Amino acid sequence: MNSLRLAMLGMIPGNGHPYSWSAIINGYDESVMGGCPYPAIPEYLNKHPNVPLPNARVTHIWTDDPDDAVKVAAAAGIDHIVAAPEEVIGQVDGVIIATDDGGDHVRRARPFVEAGLPVFIDKPLATNPEDLRQFERWVADGARIQSSSGMRYALELAELRGDWRWITAFTPKTWERYGIHLLEPAAQLLGPGFESVRLVAGEGSSVAHVTHRSGTILTLAAMEGMTGGMFRFHAHGEQEYRSVALLDFYNAFRRQLEAVIAWMRGGHEPVPFSETGELMRVLLAGIQSAKNGGTLVSIHEKF
């Protein structure tokens, strides 16, 4: 089987996925990866065998700051650094957009969607209604687009299977940027059917009250400058309680990338795009709720 050629495109402050994803796909030079500006990445990479994914390779890279591309390429053995992202068209079989700026993904994805390439986009897919509608139009017209949080693939989620009345969880950073890290694991546990959001925002913090058609209620908090207890889920049932932290990032990302690569090769969607759209509407409902001073917003409203 020929190796799938991939382009890793984009890198913005606070997000080291070009390092981690490229290293998991290609393997990496441990001495060079030690200089990664995100120390957590070599820390969790070094806990696992340095074994590349079969039948796929990141062959091209472009980053917003050209110096970052040189460093990632050296760490993960990427052969080609391009001066502009569009240069990879005709040279690769699929594109990974490795930025988590949901307000800029339409611009970044457009050339590759229009070229007919499968595109995997880091979470969140879109943080405004217009961009979400554009992605939905593209998919309706046959474009191959996927977006997900690696937390959807966390091995620890198996410990949270059960019948829960209330689920709470915490993430660092902001609802807009990292809320999806809480919503995707919740979607894995509950399935589709989110209904409404009430989000109360303060300076550097937000707490979302989310309802699901199953009757389960979720309380999801995001706070900037905090990492204690991150990605820890507390699940409460009528007679049972469990607490699990989703912290095995390596296996979560590896499983995510395996699913994406299988899809790019012509396999089934790892995440139905309708589910991705629903989760983006939960994010959007939370944003709208905060703008309205914490009012209850249905995810079916037109924003």
SEKE-402579 format. One record per residue (C-alpha): residue number from 1; chain; x, y, z. Coordinates in steps of 0.2 Angstrom, whole numbers, plus 5000, padded with zeros to 4 digits. Layout:
REM residues N
resi->NUM | chain->A | px->X | py->Y | pz->Z
...
***
This chain:
REM residues 303
resi->1 | chain->A | px->5000 | py->5000 | pz->5000
resi->2 | chain->A | px->5007 | py->5017 | pz->4995
resi->3 | chain->A | px->5011 | py->5029 | pz->5009
resi->4 | chain->A | px->4998 | py->5043 | pz->5011
resi->5 | chain->A | px->5006 | py->5060 | pz->5008
resi->6 | chain->A | px->5001 | py->5073 | pz->5021
resi->7 | chain->A | px->5003 | py->5092 | pz->5022
resi->8 | chain->A | px->5004 | py->5099 | pz->5040
resi->9 | chain->A | px->4998 | py->5117 | pz->5038
resi->10 | chain->A | px->4998 | py->5132 | pz->5051
resi->11 | chain->A | px->5004 | py->5135 | pz->5068
resi->12 | chain->A | px->4998 | py->5148 | pz->5080
resi->13 | chain->A | px->5004 | py->5152 | pz->5098
resi->14 | chain->A | px->4997 | py->5141 | pz->5112
resi->15 | chain->A | px->4995 | py->5126 | pz->5100
resi->16 | chain->A | px->5009 | py->5113 | pz->5097
resi->17 | chain->A | px->5000 | py->5100 | pz->5086
resi->18 | chain->A | px->5012 | py->5102 | pz->5072
resi->19 | chain->A | px->5025 | py->5095 | pz->5083
resi->20 | chain->A | px->5015 | py->5081 | pz->5091
resi->21 | chain->A | px->5004 | py->5076 | pz->5076
resi->22 | chain->A | px->5019 | py->5076 | pz->5065
resi->23 | chain->A | px->5030 | py->5066 | pz->5077
resi->24 | chain->A | px->5016 | py->5053 | pz->5080
resi->25 | chain->A | px->5014 | py->5051 | pz->5061
resi->26 | chain->A | px->5032 | py->5051 | pz->5056
resi->27 | chain->A | px->5042 | py->5046 | pz->5071
resi->28 | chain->A | px->5054 | py->5059 | pz->5078
resi->29 | chain->A | px->5072 | py->5064 | pz->5082
resi->30 | chain->A | px->5072 | py->5063 | pz->5101
resi->31 | chain->A | px->5086 | py->5075 | pz->5103
resi->32 | chain->A | px->5079 | py->5088 | pz->5092
resi->33 | chain->A | px->5061 | py->5086 | pz->5099
resi->34 | chain->A | px->5068 | py->5090 | pz->5116
resi->35 | chain->A | px->5069 | py->5108 | pz->5111
resi->36 | chain->A | px->5051 | py->5109 | pz->5107
resi->37 | chain->A | px->5044 | py->5125 | pz->5115
resi->38 | chain->A | px->5029 | py->5115 | pz->5122
resi->39 | chain->A | px->5038 | py->5104 | pz->5135
resi->40 | chain->A | px->5023 | py->5093 | pz->5138
resi->41 | chain->A | px->5024 | py->5086 | pz->5120
resi->42 | chain->A | px->5041 | py->5078 | pz->5122
resi->43 | chain->A | px->5037 | py->5072 | pz->5139
resi->44 | chain->A | px->5022 | py->5062 | pz->5134
resi->45 | chain->A | px->5030 | py->5056 | pz->5117
resi->46 | chain->A | px->5045 | py->5049 | pz->5127
resi->47 | chain->A | px->5033 | py->5038 | pz->5137
resi->48 | chain->A | px->5029 | py->5028 | pz->5122
resi->49 | chain->A | px->5039 | py->5019 | pz->5108
resi->50 | chain->A | px->5044 | py->5030 | pz->5094
resi->51 | chain->A | px->5035 | py->5020 | pz->5081
resi->52 | chain->A | px->5028 | py->5030 | pz->5065
resi->53 | chain->A | px->5010 | py->5026 | pz->5059
resi->54 | chain->A | px->5010 | py->5014 | pz->5045
resi->55 | chain->A | px->5006 | py->5019 | pz->5027
resi->56 | chain->A | px->5006 | py->5038 | pz->5030
resi->57 | chain->A | px->5019 | py->5052 | pz->5031
resi->58 | chain->A | px->5019 | py->5071 | pz->5033
resi->59 | chain->A | px->5029 | py->5076 | pz->5018
resi->60 | chain->A | px->5026 | py->5094 | pz->5018
resi->61 | chain->A | px->5024 | py->5108 | pz->5031
resi->62 | chain->A | px->5020 | py->5126 | pz->5031
resi->63 | chain->A | px->5018 | py->5137 | pz->5047
resi->64 | chain->A | px->5013 | py->5155 | pz->5050
resi->65 | chain->A | px->5030 | py->5159 | pz->5056
resi->66 | chain->A | px->5043 | py->5151 | pz->5044
resi->67 | chain->A | px->5055 | py->5148 | pz->5058
resi->68 | chain->A | px->5042 | py->5136 | pz->5066
resi->69 | chain->A | px->5042 | py->5125 | pz->5050
resi->70 | chain->A | px->5061 | py->5123 | pz->5050
resi->71 | chain->A | px->5060 | py->5117 | pz->5068
resi->72 | chain->A | px->5045 | py->5105 | pz->5066
resi->73 | chain->A | px->5053 | py->5098 | pz->5050
resi->74 | chain->A | px->5069 | py->5094 | pz->5059
resi->75 | chain->A | px->5061 | py->5086 | pz->5074
resi->76 | chain->A | px->5049 | py->5075 | pz->5064
resi->77 | chain->A | px->5059 | py->5072 | pz->5048
resi->78 | chain->A | px->5047 | py->5082 | pz->5036
resi->79 | chain->A | px->5056 | py->5083 | pz->5019
resi->80 | chain->A | px->5048 | py->5098 | pz->5011
resi->81 | chain->A | px->5045 | py->5116 | pz->5019
resi->82 | chain->A | px->5034 | py->5126 | pz->5007
resi->83 | chain->A | px->5033 | py->5145 | pz->5006
resi->84 | chain->A | px->5014 | py->5146 | pz->5005
resi->85 | chain->A | px->5001 | py->5133 | pz->5010
resi->86 | chain->A | px->4994 | py->5132 | pz->4992
resi->87 | chain->A | px->5010 | py->5125 | pz->4986
resi->88 | chain->A | px->5006 | py->5108 | pz->4993
resi->89 | chain->A | px->4991 | py->5106 | pz->4980
resi->90 | chain->A | px->4996 | py->5092 | pz->4968
resi->91 | chain->A | px->5010 | py->5086 | pz->4980
resi->92 | chain->A | px->5000 | py->5078 | pz->4994
resi->93 | chain->A | px->4985 | py->5066 | pz->4996
resi->94 | chain->A | px->4977 | py->5075 | pz->5011
resi->95 | chain->A | px->4979 | py->5091 | pz->5022
resi->96 | chain->A | px->4979 | py->5094 | pz->5040
resi->97 | chain->A | px->4976 | py->5111 | pz->5046
resi->98 | chain->A | px->4984 | py->5111 | pz->5063
resi->99 | chain->A | px->4977 | py->5128 | pz->5071
resi->100 | chain->A | px->4963 | py->5130 | pz->5084
resi->101 | chain->A | px->4958 | py->5147 | pz->5078
resi->102 | chain->A | px->4940 | py->5143 | pz->5074
resi->103 | chain->A | px->4936 | py->5160 | pz->5067
resi->104 | chain->A | px->4950 | py->5157 | pz->5053
resi->105 | chain->A | px->4947 | py->5140 | pz->5047
resi->106 | chain->A | px->4936 | py->5144 | pz->5032
resi->107 | chain->A | px->4950 | py->5155 | pz->5025
resi->108 | chain->A | px->4963 | py->5142 | pz->5029
resi->109 | chain->A | px->4953 | py->5127 | pz->5022
resi->110 | chain->A | px->4946 | py->5135 | pz->5006
resi->111 | chain->A | px->4960 | py->5132 | pz->4993
resi->112 | chain->A | px->4961 | py->5113 | pz->4998
resi->113 | chain->A | px->4942 | py->5111 | pz->4998
resi->114 | chain->A | px->4941 | py->5119 | pz->4981
resi->115 | chain->A | px->4956 | py->5107 | pz->4975
resi->116 | chain->A | px->4946 | py->5092 | pz->4981
resi->117 | chain->A | px->4958 | py->5086 | pz->4994
resi->118 | chain->A | px->4952 | py->5078 | pz->5010
resi->119 | chain->A | px->4955 | py->5091 | pz->5024
resi->120 | chain->A | px->4956 | py->5087 | pz->5043
resi->121 | chain->A | px->4954 | py->5103 | pz->5054
resi->122 | chain->A | px->4959 | py->5105 | pz->5072
resi->123 | chain->A | px->4946 | py->5109 | pz->5084
resi->124 | chain->A | px->4935 | py->5119 | pz->5085
resi->125 | chain->A | px->4929 | py->5119 | pz->5067
resi->126 | chain->A | px->4920 | py->5136 | pz->5068
resi->127 | chain->A | px->4916 | py->5149 | pz->5081
resi->128 | chain->A | px->4904 | py->5159 | pz->5071
resi->129 | chain->A | px->4888 | py->5155 | pz->5062
resi->130 | chain->A | px->4893 | py->5161 | pz->5045
resi->131 | chain->A | px->4909 | py->5149 | pz->5044
resi->132 | chain->A | px->4899 | py->5134 | pz->5051
resi->133 | chain->A | px->4886 | py->5137 | pz->5037
resi->134 | chain->A | px->4900 | py->5138 | pz->5024
resi->135 | chain->A | px->4908 | py->5121 | pz->5030
resi->136 | chain->A | px->4890 | py->5113 | pz->5029
resi->137 | chain->A | px->4888 | py->5120 | pz->5011
resi->138 | chain->A | px->4904 | py->5112 | pz->5006
resi->139 | chain->A | px->4900 | py->5095 | pz->5014
resi->140 | chain->A | px->4883 | py->5095 | pz->5006
resi->141 | chain->A | px->4892 | py->5098 | pz->4989
resi->142 | chain->A | px->4903 | py->5083 | pz->4992
resi->143 | chain->A | px->4918 | py->5090 | pz->5001
resi->144 | chain->A | px->4928 | py->5079 | pz->5012
resi->145 | chain->A | px->4930 | py->5088 | pz->5029
resi->146 | chain->A | px->4933 | py->5082 | pz->5046
resi->147 | chain->A | px->4936 | py->5090 | pz->5063
resi->148 | chain->A | px->4937 | py->5083 | pz->5080
resi->149 | chain->A | px->4945 | py->5085 | pz->5097
resi->150 | chain->A | px->4958 | py->5071 | pz->5102
resi->151 | chain->A | px->4948 | py->5070 | pz->5119
resi->152 | chain->A | px->4935 | py->5060 | pz->5109
resi->153 | chain->A | px->4947 | py->5046 | pz->5107
resi->154 | chain->A | px->4953 | py->5046 | pz->5125
resi->155 | chain->A | px->4956 | py->5028 | pz->5131
resi->156 | chain->A | px->4950 | py->5034 | pz->5149
resi->157 | chain->A | px->4932 | py->5037 | pz->5142
resi->158 | chain->A | px->4929 | py->5018 | pz->5143
resi->159 | chain->A | px->4929 | py->5021 | pz->5162
resi->160 | chain->A | px->4914 | py->5033 | pz->5161
resi->161 | chain->A | px->4902 | py->5022 | pz->5152
resi->162 | chain->A | px->4886 | py->5022 | pz->5163
resi->163 | chain->A | px->4869 | py->5030 | pz->5166
resi->164 | chain->A | px->4872 | py->5047 | pz->5172
resi->165 | chain->A | px->4861 | py->5062 | pz->5178
resi->166 | chain->A | px->4875 | py->5075 | pz->5180
resi->167 | chain->A | px->4892 | py->5077 | pz->5172
resi->168 | chain->A | px->4904 | py->5090 | pz->5176
resi->169 | chain->A | px->4921 | py->5094 | pz->5168
resi->170 | chain->A | px->4935 | py->5107 | pz->5167
resi->171 | chain->A | px->4946 | py->5113 | pz->5154
resi->172 | chain->A | px->4960 | py->5127 | pz->5153
resi->173 | chain->A | px->4959 | py->5142 | pz->5142
resi->174 | chain->A | px->4942 | py->5148 | pz->5135
resi->175 | chain->A | px->4925 | py->5141 | pz->5130
resi->176 | chain->A | px->4927 | py->5146 | pz->5112
resi->177 | chain->A | px->4944 | py->5138 | pz->5110
resi->178 | chain->A | px->4944 | py->5123 | pz->5122
resi->179 | chain->A | px->4926 | py->5120 | pz->5126
resi->180 | chain->A | px->4925 | py->5107 | pz->5112
resi->181 | chain->A | px->4938 | py->5096 | pz->5122
resi->182 | chain->A | px->4924 | py->5094 | pz->5135
resi->183 | chain->A | px->4909 | py->5092 | pz->5123
resi->184 | chain->A | px->4917 | py->5079 | pz->5112
resi->185 | chain->A | px->4920 | py->5066 | pz->5126
resi->186 | chain->A | px->4902 | py->5070 | pz->5132
resi->187 | chain->A | px->4895 | py->5067 | pz->5115
resi->188 | chain->A | px->4904 | py->5050 | pz->5115
resi->189 | chain->A | px->4896 | py->5046 | pz->5131
resi->190 | chain->A | px->4878 | py->5052 | pz->5127
resi->191 | chain->A | px->4877 | py->5052 | pz->5108
resi->192 | chain->A | px->4869 | py->5067 | pz->5098
resi->193 | chain->A | px->4854 | py->5076 | pz->5106
resi->194 | chain->A | px->4861 | py->5092 | pz->5115
resi->195 | chain->A | px->4847 | py->5104 | pz->5117
resi->196 | chain->A | px->4852 | py->5121 | pz->5126
resi->197 | chain->A | px->4866 | py->5130 | pz->5134
resi->198 | chain->A | px->4866 | py->5144 | pz->5147
resi->199 | chain->A | px->4884 | py->5151 | pz->5149
resi->200 | chain->A | px->4889 | py->5163 | pz->5162
resi->201 | chain->A | px->4906 | py->5172 | pz->5158
resi->202 | chain->A | px->4917 | py->5182 | pz->5170
resi->203 | chain->A | px->4934 | py->5189 | pz->5168
resi->204 | chain->A | px->4945 | py->5174 | pz->5162
resi->205 | chain->A | px->4932 | py->5161 | pz->5166
resi->206 | chain->A | px->4915 | py->5153 | pz->5159
resi->207 | chain->A | px->4903 | py->5140 | pz->5166
resi->208 | chain->A | px->4891 | py->5132 | pz->5154
resi->209 | chain->A | px->4875 | py->5123 | pz->5159
resi->210 | chain->A | px->4871 | py->5111 | pz->5145
resi->211 | chain->A | px->4855 | py->5100 | pz->5143
resi->212 | chain->A | px->4854 | py->5084 | pz->5133
resi->213 | chain->A | px->4839 | py->5075 | pz->5127
resi->214 | chain->A | px->4843 | py->5060 | pz->5138
resi->215 | chain->A | px->4840 | py->5070 | pz->5153
resi->216 | chain->A | px->4858 | py->5072 | pz->5158
resi->217 | chain->A | px->4864 | py->5089 | pz->5163
resi->218 | chain->A | px->4882 | py->5095 | pz->5160
resi->219 | chain->A | px->4891 | py->5108 | pz->5170
resi->220 | chain->A | px->4907 | py->5113 | pz->5160
resi->221 | chain->A | px->4919 | py->5126 | pz->5166
resi->222 | chain->A | px->4934 | py->5134 | pz->5156
resi->223 | chain->A | px->4946 | py->5145 | pz->5165
resi->224 | chain->A | px->4962 | py->5154 | pz->5158
resi->225 | chain->A | px->4978 | py->5152 | pz->5168
resi->226 | chain->A | px->4973 | py->5136 | pz->5176
resi->227 | chain->A | px->4978 | py->5118 | pz->5173
resi->228 | chain->A | px->4974 | py->5109 | pz->5189
resi->229 | chain->A | px->4961 | py->5096 | pz->5186
resi->230 | chain->A | px->4961 | py->5099 | pz->5168
resi->231 | chain->A | px->4950 | py->5087 | pz->5157
resi->232 | chain->A | px->4944 | py->5078 | pz->5173
resi->233 | chain->A | px->4926 | py->5072 | pz->5172
resi->234 | chain->A | px->4915 | py->5069 | pz->5186
resi->235 | chain->A | px->4900 | py->5058 | pz->5182
resi->236 | chain->A | px->4885 | py->5057 | pz->5195
resi->237 | chain->A | px->4871 | py->5044 | pz->5194
resi->238 | chain->A | px->4857 | py->5039 | pz->5205
resi->239 | chain->A | px->4868 | py->5027 | pz->5215
resi->240 | chain->A | px->4885 | py->5028 | pz->5207
resi->241 | chain->A | px->4899 | py->5041 | pz->5205
resi->242 | chain->A | px->4915 | py->5041 | pz->5195
resi->243 | chain->A | px->4929 | py->5053 | pz->5192
resi->244 | chain->A | px->4941 | py->5051 | pz->5177
resi->245 | chain->A | px->4955 | py->5062 | pz->5170
resi->246 | chain->A | px->4958 | py->5062 | pz->5151
resi->247 | chain->A | px->4977 | py->5064 | pz->5152
resi->248 | chain->A | px->4984 | py->5051 | pz->5140
resi->249 | chain->A | px->4986 | py->5063 | pz->5126
resi->250 | chain->A | px->4998 | py->5052 | pz->5116
resi->251 | chain->A | px->4985 | py->5038 | pz->5114
resi->252 | chain->A | px->4971 | py->5049 | pz->5111
resi->253 | chain->A | px->4980 | py->5059 | pz->5097
resi->254 | chain->A | px->4987 | py->5042 | pz->5089
resi->255 | chain->A | px->4969 | py->5035 | pz->5089
resi->256 | chain->A | px->4963 | py->5051 | pz->5082
resi->257 | chain->A | px->4976 | py->5052 | pz->5068
resi->258 | chain->A | px->4973 | py->5033 | pz->5064
resi->259 | chain->A | px->4955 | py->5037 | pz->5061
resi->260 | chain->A | px->4958 | py->5052 | pz->5051
resi->261 | chain->A | px->4971 | py->5043 | pz->5039
resi->262 | chain->A | px->4959 | py->5028 | pz->5037
resi->263 | chain->A | px->4945 | py->5041 | pz->5032
resi->264 | chain->A | px->4957 | py->5050 | pz->5020
resi->265 | chain->A | px->4961 | py->5033 | pz->5012
resi->266 | chain->A | px->4942 | py->5032 | pz->5008
resi->267 | chain->A | px->4936 | py->5024 | pz->5024
resi->268 | chain->A | px->4920 | py->5030 | pz->5033
resi->269 | chain->A | px->4919 | py->5046 | pz->5042
resi->270 | chain->A | px->4926 | py->5044 | pz->5060
resi->271 | chain->A | px->4914 | py->5057 | pz->5066
resi->272 | chain->A | px->4898 | py->5060 | pz->5056
resi->273 | chain->A | px->4898 | py->5078 | pz->5050
resi->274 | chain->A | px->4881 | py->5081 | pz->5057
resi->275 | chain->A | px->4888 | py->5077 | pz->5074
resi->276 | chain->A | px->4902 | py->5090 | pz->5072
resi->277 | chain->A | px->4889 | py->5103 | pz->5066
resi->278 | chain->A | px->4879 | py->5100 | pz->5082
resi->279 | chain->A | px->4894 | py->5102 | pz->5093
resi->280 | chain->A | px->4898 | py->5118 | pz->5085
resi->281 | chain->A | px->4880 | py->5124 | pz->5088
resi->282 | chain->A | px->4883 | py->5120 | pz->5106
resi->283 | chain->A | px->4898 | py->5131 | pz->5106
resi->284 | chain->A | px->4889 | py->5145 | pz->5097
resi->285 | chain->A | px->4874 | py->5144 | pz->5109
resi->286 | chain->A | px->4886 | py->5146 | pz->5123
resi->287 | chain->A | px->4894 | py->5161 | pz->5115
resi->288 | chain->A | px->4877 | py->5169 | pz->5111
resi->289 | chain->A | px->4871 | py->5165 | pz->5129
resi->290 | chain->A | px->4886 | py->5174 | pz->5136
resi->291 | chain->A | px->4883 | py->5189 | pz->5125
resi->292 | chain->A | px->4865 | py->5189 | pz->5131
resi->293 | chain->A | px->4871 | py->5190 | pz->5150
resi->294 | chain->A | px->4869 | py->5171 | pz->5153
resi->295 | chain->A | px->4851 | py->5168 | pz->5145
resi->296 | chain->A | px->4846 | py->5150 | pz->5140
resi->297 | chain->A | px->4849 | py->5148 | pz->5122
resi->298 | chain->A | px->4843 | py->5133 | pz->5111
resi->299 | chain->A | px->4856 | py->5125 | pz->5100
resi->300 | chain->A | px->4842 | py->5125 | pz->5086
resi->301 | chain->A | px->4841 | py->5144 | pz->5086
resi->302 | chain->A | px->4847 | py->5154 | pz->5071
resi->303 | chain->A | px->4862 | py->5164 | pz->5078
***
